[in-house]
Amino acid sequence: MVNAVNSQLINLLERNRDDALVSICLEQIANANEVRFSADGVLPLEQVIDIYSTRAKINADLRGGSIKGYDRLLPALAGADVSSVKLQSFELLDRHLVAFTDESVSRLFGVLNCPKKKAAWFNPETGYD
């Protein structure tokens, strides 16, 4: 298994395993044959709130709430006492996972669990395998 999830993030997720969605994400990572790293980055808190508030509305209106995790993420971000948020995105065969932490990866704000349209690897240049 290729595991692109760094140990610091896995440890943070383990410490937050009491959250049902985090527990599900950990199980999905553990059971995946392969985990591919998609991207990580740091954005200003206000920008993350703006972007993901809009995405939450789109998820609710157009996708019927298929992406799980907005219910915890948005209130956590609204109450955050940080200036920026680190996003770490991982691709599994059938879904994408996005973890939102502080820059030092010591505080978890939330996780989004995003099902893919089909169980296949995505290549940005050629589309799905």
N, C-alpha and C positions, 0 to 999 in steps of 0.2 A: 504494500500500500504506500502510495506517495502521500505524505501528510504535510500540507503546506501551512498548517496552523501552528504558529510558534508556541512554545511551551508556556511563555508568559501569559498569553491569551487563554490557553487551555486551563492554566491554574486559576485565572480570574473567573472563567466560566464555571469551573468546579466549585469555587467559593460561592457562586450564585446559583447552584444547582437546585435550590429550593423553589426557584421560579420555574414553573412547568415548561414554558417555552425554551428556556435555557437548557433544561434537562433533556428535552426532545432534541435540540440542536446538538448537544454533546453525544447523544446516542446515534444520531445520524452521521456525525463525523466519525465516531468509533466504528460504525458498521459499514462505512463507505469503502469500496475497493480502492478508490482514488479520491483525493481532495486536491483540487488545483487552486493555486493562488490567483486571484483575479486582480486585485488592486488594494492599495491602502493609501491613505492621505490624511492630512490634517486640514480642517476648515474652521473658520470662525463660527462660534456657537450660533450667532444670529442667522448666519447663512444656512446652517444645518437645520435650524428650526423652520426657516422659510421654505426650504426645499422639501423637507420631509412632512411638513404640515400639508403642503400641496399634494404630495404623493399619497398621503393618507386619505385625502379626499378623493383622489382619483381611484385609489384602491377600493374605497367604500362604494363609490358611485358606479364605476365601470367594471370592476373585477369582483364585486360581491364580497369583498373582504378576504380574498384568497391569500394575500400576504399577511402573515401573522406577526404581531409584535408592536404595532403602532400604539396600542392601548397603554403599554408600559413606557415606550420610548418617549413619546411626546411630553407627558407630564414630567418625566425625569429630566429631559432637556430644559423644559421651562423652569425647573427649580435648580438647575445646575449653577454652581458658583465658579465656573471656569470660563476662559475666554475662547477656547478652541476645543474641538472634538476630533478624535482620531477615528476614522472609519476603516475597517478591515473587511474585505469582501472575499469570499471563497466560493468556488464552484464545485458542487457535487454533481453526479451524473443527472440527477432529477431535480436539482434545486440550487439556488444561490442562498448563502447565508451572509448577512452583514452585521458585524459587531460594532457598536458605538461605545468608545471608552474615552477616558481622559488621555492626554498625551503620554503619560507614563504607564498606561495600561494597568492602573491600579484600581480604577473605579469603572464599573460597567453601568452604562445608561440604558442599554437595551440591545436586543437582537431582532433582526427581521429575518423571517423564514419565508423565502420566495420560491414557490414552485415554478419550474420551467414549463414551457409549452410542450416539450417532449423530452424524454429521457435520452439525451444525446449531448455530447460535448459541443460547446459553442466556440467557433473560431471567428474573431472579429473581421477577418479578411474574407472568409469563404462562407460564413454562416455555420449551420449545424452540420456535424459530420454525418 
